[in-house]
Amino acid sequence: MVNMDGQKDIQRVRLEAAAVANAEDAAVWRWFSDLCEERRIRWCHSGTGWLITVDHRHIATAESFDNAICDAKVGVDMKPGKETV
């Protein structure tokens, strides 16, 4: 059985996790928006899912657009010698 302090701790952890997830999601969409403005990102839907291209290089493919964009950001962030956006 969880006491009141335990419930408060669980609620606090959940709120902190939600805040971190919201900040990470906002960072991804700011990155996406910046690349759109600079015309550096392209996407299309194919039989294999959403294909994401950054600077004329295929970076990610995923079934959902959201996952493809998140994967693309990770791929660009891990690329050696990347330009900071």
CORPE-V632641 format. One record per residue. N is the residue number from 1. PHI is phi in radians with two decimals (NA if undefined). Layout:
n:N phi:PHI
n:N phi:PHI
This chain:
n:1 phi:NA
n:2 phi:-1.64
n:3 phi:-1.45
n:4 phi:-1.05
n:5 phi:-1.13
n:6 phi:-1.13
n:7 phi:-1.15
n:8 phi:-1.14
n:9 phi:-1.11
n:10 phi:-1.10
n:11 phi:-1.11
n:12 phi:-1.10
n:13 phi:-1.09
n:14 phi:-1.09
n:15 phi:-1.12
n:16 phi:-1.14
n:17 phi:-1.12
n:18 phi:-1.13
n:19 phi:-1.12
n:20 phi:-1.14
n:21 phi:-1.09
n:22 phi:-1.12
n:23 phi:-1.15
n:24 phi:-1.12
n:25 phi:-1.12
n:26 phi:-1.10
n:27 phi:-1.11
n:28 phi:-1.09
n:29 phi:-1.32
n:30 phi:-1.16
n:31 phi:-1.05
n:32 phi:-1.02
n:33 phi:-1.07
n:34 phi:-1.05
n:35 phi:-1.16
n:36 phi:-1.10
n:37 phi:-1.05
n:38 phi:-1.48
n:39 phi:0.98
n:40 phi:-1.81
n:41 phi:-2.09
n:42 phi:-2.38
n:43 phi:-2.60
n:44 phi:-2.68
n:45 phi:-1.76
n:46 phi:-2.28
n:47 phi:-1.12
n:48 phi:-1.75
n:49 phi:2.11
n:50 phi:-1.48
n:51 phi:-1.79
n:52 phi:-2.05
n:53 phi:-2.14
n:54 phi:-2.17
n:55 phi:0.92
n:56 phi:1.16
n:57 phi:-2.16
n:58 phi:-1.14
n:59 phi:-1.95
n:60 phi:-2.69
n:61 phi:-2.43
n:62 phi:-2.68
n:63 phi:-1.16
n:64 phi:-1.81
n:65 phi:-1.06
n:66 phi:-1.00
n:67 phi:-1.14
n:68 phi:-1.12
n:69 phi:-1.15
n:70 phi:-1.06
n:71 phi:-1.10
n:72 phi:-1.11
n:73 phi:-1.08
n:74 phi:-1.07
n:75 phi:-1.07
n:76 phi:-1.22
n:77 phi:-1.11
n:78 phi:-1.53
n:79 phi:-1.18
n:80 phi:-1.11
n:81 phi:1.24
n:82 phi:-1.21
n:83 phi:-1.46
n:84 phi:-1.39
n:85 phi:-1.98
